[in-house]
Amino acid sequence: MTQDKAISEPVIGPAIRKRRKQLKLTLQALCDKSGVSVGYLSQVERDNATPSLGTLAQIAAALEVGLDYFISASKPSDGLTRAGARPLFALDNSSLRYEALGADFPGSEMSGYVLHIPAGYTSETVSHEGEEMIFVLEGEIEQTLGAQTFRMGVGDCLHYSGETSHAWRNPTDQTARILWTGTLTVLNRKGAIELPELSQKQDA
């Protein structure tokens, strides 16, 4: 009985920290917006204190989310996606197609997508916080990481820090598919956040 209760309880601290980082807010900035003290908010993020519903509402408003973002308990089935049932979607002005794999439950840190990369697609070179892992499911890509370039085929995998400058391209005439996972947030329910390296370059 106690075990079932523990599973269904929402984990508020990590959810607040994750959303704060999505918005690129410092702890002090969130305190200024929410009217909650730095010391108390720090305890809440570390799950050493449980805010009242009123205080949680203040924090939620400062983070631009509803209370359900924190208090909706996730079920194991929320993280299940079925092959063939995941809709394809795209960001504006991009020929890249995505299938979302990860679940967006409060406190989740991972993102996961299957990327459908069209022939001739070339990305920008970027760097950012977090880490990434790519696994080639179909076709080939060229991945540049720092001063090195790797030709990657089916079954090849690369795990790297997002702080190392990186870019990729599909040099073939066939669509490639890769599994992308990482700690960098790509999309959230409040709107799309575009990965800069996925912006298509047009041939001159």
N, C-alpha and C positions, 0 to 999 in steps of 0.2 A: 504493500500500500504506500509506504513512504517512498519507495523507488519510483512508482508511477507518478507521484506528485512532483518529485524532483525533475523528472523528464519533461513535464508539462509547464514548469515554471519558466517565464521569460527571463533571459539573461540581459539585463538592462545596461550594465556598465560597458561591455564590449560594443553593444549597439550604438551607444552614445559616442564612444570613441571612433568607431568606424565612420559614422555620419559626419562627425566633426572634421575628420581627415578628408572626407570627400569634398567638403566645403572649404578645405584649406584654412580652417580656423585654429588659432592657438587656443590653449585652455583659457587664457586671460580674455581673449576676444569673445569666446562663448559665454564666459561669466558676465562680461559687459553687456552682451545682448540679452541674456536670460535673467540677470539680476541675482544670480546665485554666486556665493563666494567661491574663490579659487580652491580653498582648502576642502570645502564640502564637495564640490564638483569632482575634485581629484579622487576623493574617497568613493564617490558614486561610480566613477569610471573603473576603479579597481575592485568594485563590488564589495567595498568595506562599509557602505552605507546604502540604505534603500530610501529613495525620495518619496515624499507623499505624492498623491495624484496631482495636487495643485502645483508642486514644484516640478514634477515631471512634465506637466502641461507647459510650464514656462520654458523648460529646456527644449521640448518638442517644437514650440513656436520659434525659438531662436535657431533651431536646426531645419526649419521649414518642412517639417513632417507632421503627420497626425499622431495622436497617442497610440493608434493601432500599430505603428511601426515598432513600438517597444513592448506592447502588452499582448500582441497576438502570438500565442504559443505555436511553434512549428510542429508539424507531424512528420514522421519519417517519409511518408509518401510525397511530401512537398518537394523533396529533392530528386524525385524520379521523373525522368523524361524518356519517351519511347522513340525508338528509331522509326523514321517515317512520319512521326506526328509533330516534329518540331518545325514551326513555320520559319521560312527564310525571311530575313529582313536586311535592309541596307541603310546606310547613312546617306545624307544628302550629297549629291555630286560625286558619288563613288559607285564603281561597278562591282565592288567587293560585296559578297553575300555572307551573312552570318547565320549560324544556328546556335541559340543559347543553350548551354548545358547546365550551368550552375544555378543553384537556388538562391534567391535573395532574401533569406531569413535574417532577422536582426542579429547582428554580431558576426555574420559570415565574413570571412576574409578573402576567400578565393573567388575568382571569376573563371569561367570556362566557355569556350566557343569552338565550333567547327567553322573554319574560314574557307570559303570557296573563292580561289584566287584566279581571275581570268588570265588568259594568255597575254603576255606582254606587260602585265601590271608591274609598276615600279613604285616603291614607297619613298617617303622622305626619310632623312637621317635624323634621329631624335635621341634624347636620353631623358630619363625621368626616374623617380623613386620606385621602389618595388623590384620584383623579380618576375621573370617570364620563363616558360618552357614551351617549346614547339615540337610537335611530332608529325612527321609527314605521313598522311594517310593515302594519298594518291598523287601521282605526278612528281614534279621536281621544282625546287626553288633554289635561289642563291641567297644566302643570308650573310650579310656583312656585320661583323662584330668588332668594333675598334678598327684595327688595321688589317684584320683578316677577313677573308671571304670564304664561305663554305658552300659547296654544291651539295644539296641534300636531296635524297631520294626516299622512296617508300621505306618506312621503318626507321629512318634516321631521326635522332632526337637531339635537341640542344637546349640547355638550361643556362641562363645567364642573368646577370644583374642589369636592371633597367638603366642604371647609372652609366653603363658603358654605351657609347654611341652605337646605334644599330639601325639597320635598314634591310629590306628584302625586295626581291623581284622574282617574277616568273618568266624565265628567259625562253620558255618553250611555246609551242603553238597549241598546247592543251591546257585545260583548266586543272589547277592543282587544288588539293584539299589538305588542310593541316589542322591538327588539334592544337589550340592555343589555350594555355592555362597560366594564371599569374595572380599576384596580389594587387595588381593595378586595377582599379575599378573602371570598367569600360562603359557600362550603361547602368542607369538606375531608374526607378519608377517615376521620378520627377523630370525625366527628359534624357535625351541622349547626350553622352559625353564622348566626343570623337577621339579615338586614338590618333595622334598626329601622324604616326608612321604609316597609317592606312590611307592617306590622301593620295589619289592617283595623279601621276604626272602625265600630261598629254605630250605626244611626240610633236616636235616643231614641224 
